[in-house]
Amino acid sequence: MLITCISLFLTAFLMHLILWRIRHPKSPVRAILIIFFMTFIAGTAVLLNNYEASKIEWFGLHSMWDILRIFLLYLAWTFTYCFIYHGFEDDSPSLFIVLNIWNSHNKGMTVEELVDLMPDEVFFKNRIEYLVIEKLAVLENGRYSISKKGKSILKLFLFLIKLMKQDSVKG
Amino acid sequence: MTFLVYSFQSVFALGLNILIQILSVRYIHCTGYFKSIILGFVTGFLFVLLISLSCMHPPYFQSTADFFSILIVDILTYSFLSYCYFAFINTSVTAIRIRLLQELDHASDGLSFEDLLINYNSKFIIQMRLVRLKHNHQINFDGKRYSVRLTFVSIMALVIEFMKFLVLGRKMRLSK
């Protein structure tokens, strides 16, 4: 069962790698979801076709419940990958800090040295552009403002912050 | 117990995880945010184990090999789902994009890129993250300089750097 899921995931991952080398999509997460679900549908169709002929015993699939389990694992794995993928596209400040301190070896780094390595553009330019692309913010005459969609998303996250008893968005 | 509950146990465990996490962060005073996440995860994990062990009889149980195969699949599914939940709620607390949206929401006339950087800039983020990393024992501080040791965050930083190279073809920023 696990082998089936790993095979499906690796096939989708390989396709994703090849496609990214050819052309990087504008909405990468959407593209990843499409690739991974298409692979799952194609893979499941092949499995079900062979299931009738009882050719897949070694895959450990005995009933439709097992296929449901594979689907759940695949779904959870795909969503996890989408969350992690966000970390590839943008530099996470925490990981950026740790990586730079790591590169300084035993010498270590001061706050000032870290600030010098991180111009504001690194963290903000891509992110604000993402907000505009996803229509969460609007850019007019060189000024950014929040859109209706952005307000709804912000409301949801502020509710979560309250629910988690956190003070504010810390950043 | 039906096959439905047995098959969806990882989803039910996630539900339990969320319930325990929210209840503990809100109503158990000694439980902080991160402790509540761990408590929720462990409760859900025990639920998966309990349900699996209670199904060690026909018609659910086919063979020992199958039992362990299903158990591994369910534990992995539950762990991935829990990670998604953690990443989602953590976004609300730490994401720069959400903070930027909040800054824009506070400004009725909108903000230029330079205006945005007045209240919220790299220096502010670095100081905030250094405090958090130090508090979570992910980096050391000798009073002047920060140094790093092999921890979960440093391993994650190296893995992500490798994945950026693999997926996006970016050059690895690791010095020898």
Interface residues (C-beta under 8 A of the other chain):
Chain A: M1 L2 C5 H16 L17 W20 R21 H24 G60 H62 W65 L68 R69 I70 L72 L73 A76 W77 F79 T80 F83 I84 Y85 G87 F88 E89 S92 P93 S94 L95 I97 V98 L99 I101 W102 N103 S104 H105 N106 K107 G108 M109 T110 V111 L114 V115 M118 P119 D120 V122 F123 F124 K125 R127 I128 Y130 L131 L136 A137 E140 G142 R143 Y144 S145 I146 G150 K151 I153 L154 F157 L158 L160 I161 L163 M164 K165 Q166 S168 V169 K170 G171
Chain B: F3 Y6 S7 F8 S10 V11 I22 V25 R26 Y33 Q62 D66 S69 I70 I72 V73 D74 L76 T77 F80 L81 Y83 C84 A87 F88 I89 T91 S92 V93 T94 A95 I96 R97 I98 R99 L100 L101 Q102 L104 D105 A107 D109 G110 L111 S112 F113 D115 L116 L117 Y120 N121 S122 K123 F124 I125 I126 Q127 M128 R129 L130 R132 L133 Q138 I139 D142 K144 R145 Y146 S147 V148 V153 S154 M156 A157 L158 I160 E161 M163 K164 L166 V167 L168 G169 R173 L174 S175
